[in-house]
Amino acid sequence: QSVLTQPPSASGTPGQRVTIFCSGSSSNIGTDYAYWYQQLPGTAPKLLIFRNDQRPSGVSDRFSGSKSGTSASLAISGLRVEDEGDYYCATRNNNLNTWVFGGGTKLTVL
Amino acid sequence: QVQLVESGGGVVQPGRSLRLSCAASGFIFSDYAMHWVRQAPGKGLEWVTVISHDGKNKNYGDSVKGRFTISRDNPKNTLFLQMNSLTTEDTALYYCTRGTAVRWFDYWGQGVLVTVSS
């Protein structure tokens, strides 16, 4: 059981907007940044969002992140079939220099 | 371009040891903290350990503390993970990944599979 809680699954149809939530506590997300990673089938994870809402160069602006209190969210707009995969949130534990991942959310594009 | 290539995985019996390596290229290795993250078959990501850019500071997840040791050889651009007293719970794909203060886990290797089985 991860200290960061994500729904195990999410789904949408092409073109729709989907939001994935990540719930933590005051000892992790509440005091540090939220990061998001995308893992497409059979591949290594990829950094999608850093420092709550920043996108690395090359990441589509269809992906956006936000954080409020002890929760973070990842929104994907204009859903595409190629967005199918697993999405993980991550943060650091209370400045202890240890990190935690959420349990992951499997996104299905119907 | 940044490349991280893990090696050293395989099948090992419970209680035995294994040493993983991660060869880095395409960036100044000694400028970056490095992490190991693992993923059990069909499961999510689990952070394992981190080492600072100069090797002086290390931290471990609770599940591996006292059994795993992270180290690095900066002149050889290589990261290591010494895994002792392995259990079946350590069976996973092990990724090495780079980190900075701003961008955690910004590049990942392809992973190396460790299977602990009798």
Contacts between the chains, C-beta under 8 A, distances in Angstrom:
chain1	res1	chain2	res2	distance
A	2	B	44	7.1
A	35	B	104	5.6
A	35	B	105	7.3
A	37	B	45	7.4
A	37	B	105	6.9
A	39	B	45	7.8
A	44	B	95	6.1
A	44	B	108	4.1
A	44	B	109	6.7
A	44	B	110	5.8
A	44	B	111	6.0
A	45	B	37	7.9
A	45	B	45	6.6
A	45	B	95	7.5
A	45	B	105	7.2
A	45	B	108	5.7
A	46	B	108	7.3
A	47	B	103	6.6
A	47	B	104	7.9
A	47	B	105	6.2
A	47	B	106	4.9
A	47	B	107	8.0
A	50	B	102	6.7
A	50	B	103	5.1
A	50	B	104	7.0
A	50	B	106	7.6
A	51	B	102	6.6
A	56	B	103	7.1
A	56	B	106	7.0
A	86	B	44	7.6
A	88	B	44	6.5
A	88	B	45	5.4
A	90	B	45	7.7
A	90	B	47	7.6
A	90	B	104	6.9
A	90	B	105	7.2
A	92	B	104	7.6
A	96	B	59	7.5
A	97	B	50	6.7
A	97	B	57	7.4
A	97	B	59	4.8
A	98	B	47	7.0
A	98	B	50	7.7
A	98	B	59	5.3
A	98	B	60	7.7
A	98	B	61	6.5
A	99	B	35	7.4
A	99	B	47	4.2
A	99	B	50	7.3
A	99	B	104	6.8
A	100	B	47	6.3
A	101	B	37	7.7
A	101	B	44	6.2
A	101	B	45	4.3
A	101	B	46	6.6
A	101	B	47	6.2
A	102	B	44	7.4
A	103	B	44	5.0
A	104	B	44	4.0
A	104	B	45	7.0
